[in-house]
Amino acid sequence: MAYNEQLANRVREKLANLTNIEEKQMFGGLAFMYNGKMCVGIVKDELMCRVDPDLHDQLVEMQGCRTMDFTHRPMKGFVYVEESGMHTNADLDYWINLALEFNHRAKSSKKSKSASKKH
């Protein structure tokens, strides 16, 4: 199992009313891009959220949340949330809303910008 389909469906329901959502297979899981920028994703049974780096230290103190270390290097502004931190719909809403709120200020990845440049 690459990623939790049940969790992916929960996230899809939460994002269903938004435009500019794109799903991409990434990092052995599923990423939900919003406005062309990574917003949330699923890696195995965990939710990955791109959040405001200024909130990072406060967020990782919360139930079920830890720093994303997919590359074996901690990534400030990216967190994993395990089931205990998103058990209820309200919990899941909290994490998704944090990621959506930051998305408007988040920078596009360098890879995305260079791919869109015309030669």
C-alpha positions as CSV (number, residue, x, y, z in Angstrom):
1,M,0.0,0.0,0.0
2,A,1.6,3.2,-1.1
3,Y,-0.8,5.5,0.7
4,N,-4.0,5.3,2.7
5,E,-6.9,5.5,0.2
6,Q,-9.5,6.1,3.0
7,L,-7.5,9.2,4.1
8,A,-7.1,10.3,0.5
9,N,-10.9,10.2,0.2
10,R,-11.4,12.2,3.4
11,V,-9.0,14.9,2.0
12,R,-10.8,14.8,-1.4
13,E,-14.1,15.5,0.4
14,K,-12.6,18.5,2.2
15,L,-11.1,20.0,-1.0
16,A,-14.1,19.2,-3.2
17,N,-15.5,22.7,-3.3
18,L,-12.1,24.3,-4.4
19,T,-11.0,25.0,-7.9
20,N,-7.3,24.7,-8.9
21,I,-6.8,21.4,-7.0
22,E,-4.7,18.8,-8.8
23,E,-3.7,15.4,-7.5
24,K,-0.1,14.2,-8.2
25,Q,1.6,10.9,-7.3
26,M,4.7,12.1,-5.3
27,F,7.1,10.8,-2.7
28,G,5.6,7.3,-2.8
29,G,2.2,8.9,-1.9
30,L,-0.3,11.4,-3.2
31,A,0.0,15.2,-3.2
32,F,-2.8,17.7,-3.5
33,M,-1.6,20.8,-5.3
34,Y,-3.6,24.0,-4.8
35,N,-2.9,26.9,-7.2
36,G,0.1,24.9,-8.5
37,K,1.7,24.6,-5.1
38,M,2.0,21.6,-2.8
39,C,-0.6,22.0,-0.1
40,V,-1.3,18.6,1.6
41,G,-0.5,15.0,0.8
42,I,-0.7,11.5,2.0
43,V,2.4,9.4,2.8
44,K,1.4,5.9,3.9
45,D,-1.1,6.6,6.7
46,E,0.0,10.1,7.5
47,L,-1.2,13.5,6.3
48,M,1.5,15.8,5.1
49,C,0.8,19.5,5.4
50,R,2.7,22.5,4.1
51,V,2.3,25.1,6.9
52,D,3.6,28.5,7.8
53,P,7.2,28.0,9.0
54,D,6.6,30.5,11.7
55,L,4.0,28.2,13.3
56,H,6.1,25.0,12.8
57,D,7.6,24.7,16.3
58,Q,4.2,25.3,17.9
59,L,2.5,22.8,15.6
60,V,4.9,19.9,16.3
61,E,3.9,20.1,19.9
62,M,0.4,19.1,19.0
63,Q,-1.1,15.5,19.3
64,G,0.1,13.3,16.4
65,C,2.2,16.0,14.6
66,R,5.9,15.8,13.8
67,T,8.4,17.5,11.5
68,M,8.5,16.1,8.0
69,D,11.8,14.4,7.5
70,F,11.2,12.5,4.2
71,T,14.6,13.3,2.9
72,H,16.1,12.5,6.4
73,R,16.5,16.2,6.9
74,P,13.9,18.1,9.0
75,M,11.9,20.4,6.8
76,K,10.6,23.4,8.6
77,G,7.1,24.3,7.3
78,F,6.2,20.7,6.4
79,V,4.7,18.4,9.0
80,Y,3.3,14.9,9.2
81,V,0.1,14.2,11.1
82,E,-0.6,10.7,12.2
83,E,-4.1,9.3,12.8
84,S,-4.2,10.4,16.5
85,G,-3.9,14.0,15.4
86,M,-6.7,13.9,12.8
87,H,-9.1,11.3,14.2
88,T,-12.2,13.6,14.0
89,N,-13.4,15.6,11.0
90,A,-12.7,18.8,13.0
91,D,-9.1,17.7,13.5
92,L,-8.7,17.0,9.8
93,D,-10.3,20.4,8.9
94,Y,-7.8,22.1,11.2
95,W,-4.8,20.7,9.4
96,I,-6.2,21.2,5.9
97,N,-7.2,24.8,6.7
98,L,-3.8,25.6,8.0
99,A,-2.2,24.3,4.8
100,L,-4.8,26.2,2.6
101,E,-4.3,29.4,4.6
102,F,-0.5,29.2,4.1
103,N,-0.8,28.3,0.4
104,H,-1.7,31.8,-0.6
105,R,1.7,33.0,0.8
106,A,3.7,30.0,-0.1
107,K,6.2,30.2,-2.9
108,S,6.1,27.9,-5.9
109,S,8.9,25.4,-6.0
110,K,11.9,26.3,-8.0
111,K,11.3,23.2,-10.1
112,S,7.8,24.5,-11.1
113,K,9.1,27.9,-12.0
114,S,11.9,26.6,-14.3
115,A,9.5,24.2,-15.9
116,S,7.2,27.0,-16.8
117,K,9.9,29.2,-18.3
118,K,9.9,29.5,-22.0
119,H,13.1,29.0,-23.9
